[in-house]
């Protein structure tokens, strides 16, 4: 005797529904076009079947805000868009939880599963899971997105500071080049130029001279923070500066 | 030396587990993706919920079954991830390469592990509840 099947753990009335829904899901997933298509589930241009009505609502709000900002009068919300939001709200926040809770409550009260309980429980469960779980996961992932945005902002600020410093050194080198040697200049060449101590080091980065030729000077700024950002700047005798960004290996 | 009885695999639970995975993981993923795809997000990857949905189903099977049913959710999840592998390749129009195969094998192993561990937790909770009732 198999001790696992002494009593049915899931009522027999559920089994055909489980099989039917699973097969229907597989058929839908495998027999419909790829998920990348924007046109899928877009019943019409205006109406979209969704359990996240706040997504199209947000899209409309942002789009209208941008239009207003640009001086264009925003479009009124169409009937299709209203239907998208109403049907989405009803499905996700009314139909799903109601089916699930009513069927579950009645089943628990009567202790006898009725014919309508399995589809109601399964469909309600699917709607509730689809509506409730993804927003929680997306909300949690927002922390990562926020942190990543902060990192990008820090990096951008650091990069701007380093470009500014390299530009300052570059201008100093150009001054050196045009000055005669009697005044401590390069007399038409970058050769002999040295980065002054006050421009060489800061709290956030260090600046060094890589190469000084007659018509070209190459400088490098290396971040002192954990970002490992490194910017190489080439300054030509005409005063043109070109920057190359990279992350150092160390 | 004591020898553990050789308990056969309960294929009914494997089938039920597979159906539950499809209904409560693949179908919601599909619904979620359909909603998010129009916003240019790689939503199917997000919608798979990186096994979060697999754990409650494994737990449910472990908790609901009368006997020790740990291998069944593992097998069900294994079959499910095979289906999911082909589903993903088809849906995302991705070629079957060595890299995708390696990734998929890691996925399958992780899914198997998640389902087995959650089923084990379900069994433990069931045993504790039974102990409380008996006590």
Interface residues (C-beta under 8 A of the other chain):
Chain A: X2 X3 X4 X5 X6 X7 X9 X10 X15 X18 X19 X21 X22 X25 X26 X28 X29 X30 X34 X35 X36 X37 X38 X40 X41 X42 X48 X49 X50 X51 X52 X55 X59 X122 X125 X126 X129 X130 X133 X134 X137 X138 X141
Chain B: X7 X8 X10 X12 X13 X15 X16 X18 X19 X20 X22 X23 X24 X26 X27 X28 X30 X31 X32 X33 X34 X35 X36 X37 X38 X39 X44 X46 X47 X49 X52 X53 X64 X65 X66 X67 X68 X69 X83 X87 X90 X91 X92 X93
